[in-house]
Amino acid sequence: MNHSTQQDNIDNNSKAESNEEDERKGLHDYRKTDLDLEIERELQEMMENDDKEVKKENKRFKLFSFLAMLVIAIMAIIRFIHKMI
């Protein structure tokens, strides 16, 4: 039992090291520094936050466009009815 627990710990450690190595691997066998990794994380966070703001702006734009289309359609219908009378 003790041997399997030690083996599991070794496997977990090797997986963690493997994940860290994969994360640090850059272009052309360049190894990313801690600063590179931190900058990368911050950029990902900024991109996630910007996505939320962009979605809000897109919703506002769609709503404004729909309202403008609705007003134009109503004006066209009124004009058509007025000419028919």
C-alpha positions in Angstrom: 0.0 0.0 0.0 2.8 2.4 0.9 4.6 1.6 -2.3 1.6 2.5 -4.5 1.1 5.8 -2.6 4.7 6.7 -3.3 4.2 5.8 -6.9 1.1 8.0 -7.1 3.0 10.9 -5.6 5.8 10.4 -8.1 3.3 10.3 -10.9 1.6 13.5 -9.7 4.9 15.3 -9.4 6.0 14.2 -12.9 2.6 15.4 -14.3 3.0 18.8 -12.6 6.5 19.2 -13.9 5.3 18.1 -17.4 2.5 20.7 -17.3 4.9 23.4 -16.2 7.3 22.5 -19.0 4.5 22.5 -21.5 3.5 25.9 -20.2 7.0 27.3 -20.4 7.7 26.0 -24.0 7.7 28.9 -26.4 8.4 29.4 -30.1 11.6 27.9 -31.6 12.5 26.0 -28.5 12.5 29.3 -26.5 11.8 28.7 -22.8 9.4 31.3 -21.3 10.5 33.1 -18.2 8.4 33.8 -15.2 7.8 37.4 -16.5 6.7 36.0 -19.9 4.2 33.7 -18.1 2.9 36.5 -15.9 2.4 38.8 -18.9 0.6 36.1 -20.8 -1.8 35.5 -17.8 -2.5 39.2 -17.5 -3.2 39.5 -21.3 -5.6 36.6 -21.1 -7.4 38.2 -18.1 -7.6 41.5 -20.0 -9.0 39.8 -23.1 -11.7 38.0 -21.0 -12.7 41.3 -19.4 -12.8 43.1 -22.8 -15.1 40.4 -24.2 -17.7 41.2 -21.6 -17.5 44.9 -22.4 -17.7 44.2 -26.1 -20.8 42.1 -25.7 -22.5 44.9 -23.8 -21.6 47.4 -26.6 -22.9 44.9 -29.2 -26.2 44.6 -27.4 -26.6 48.3 -27.2 -25.8 48.7 -30.9 -28.3 46.0 -31.8 -31.0 47.5 -29.7 -30.4 51.0 -31.2 -30.4 49.5 -34.7 -33.6 47.7 -34.1 -35.3 50.8 -32.7 -34.2 52.9 -35.7 -35.4 50.2 -38.1 -38.8 50.1 -36.2 -39.2 53.9 -36.4 -38.4 53.9 -40.2 -40.8 51.0 -40.8 -43.6 52.8 -38.9 -43.0 56.1 -40.8 -43.0 54.2 -44.1 -46.3 52.5 -43.2 -47.9 55.9 -42.2 -46.7 57.5 -45.4 -48.1 54.7 -47.5 -51.5 54.9 -45.7 -51.5 58.7 -46.0 -51.0 58.5 -49.8 -53.7 55.9 -50.2 -56.3 58.1 -48.4 
